[in-house]
Amino acid sequence: MKREAPSHLNFNLDQTFFGFNAEDRKIIHDLLFDLIWVGEGRWDWNTVYSMPVFLRKFWINKINEKLTPPETKKSNIAQMPSVSKK
């Protein structure tokens, strides 16, 4: 008597909710690389990879603030609408 494995025709192996697609993975790894590169050896791969997301975003924003030229900051402030006091 020959036995066959049960058939699961309706079993869906596609990505449903959890996990990242290919574009997300590239973005995440670009951010990790940038943190390690700009950190100049202050962080290693494991530290940055296991860093909580909120802390990783904090450091990325802090680095962006330091690397943004002051002229750009002043021009952005000048373009903001001012509120006049009467």
Secondary structure, 3 states (H helix, E strand, C coil): CCCCCCCCCCCCCCCCCCCCCHHHHHHHHHHHHHHHHHHCCCCCHHHHHHCCHHHHHHHHHHHHHHHCCHHHHHHHHHHCCCCCCC
